[in-house]
């Protein structure tokens, strides 16, 4: 995932904007959730019971999603404080208990795979002594890249909730369809746009500071 791009995080085109991607300074549409829960085969299959969630249950879930996303934003802030691209992830089990959390640490660990999601997945697997994280929900401030989306498929998570879209590397909705592609042996429910503006603002602010620092050093304002 090219998380080090200095280009602003843009939201996906919608019928409302006739397919035009809004510019970063037009803001990100917040709270626009797109959920899909396709049929899954084998031990990956999980269905919501009953005839669909009630309005009260949906509102409760939306509130929970925002609460967990704020914890992911705290992880993103920790990443920024360490000079890392501010992306955070929190994994929650089927009973609503936190399993693990992580933030970007590629620079710190000199590891190209040290994305927030990968760190959280490894911690959760170690904690549960299982590579299967069935029933879990991943809360990520930025749309996962191909590597992380693939890892979430392999981990058999039930839901992925992310904040803002990644126009250059997002692999769940923006560029590919990892997690919803029917050719995969496991798919997960996807909710996008939770606290999208707050997530995007973390990234905009981080890269603006990098550009300012580069200009102060006389290094121009190229991509970090």
Secondary structure by P-SEA (a helix, b strand, c coil): cccccccccccccccccccccccccccccccbbbbbbcccccccccccccccccaaaaaaaaaaaaaaaaaaaaaaaaaaaacccbbbbbbbcccccccccccccccccccccccaaaaaaaaaaaaacccccccbbbbbcccccaaaaaaaaaacccbbbbcccccccccccccccccccccccbbbbbbcccaaaaaaaaaaaaaaaaaaaaaaaccccccc
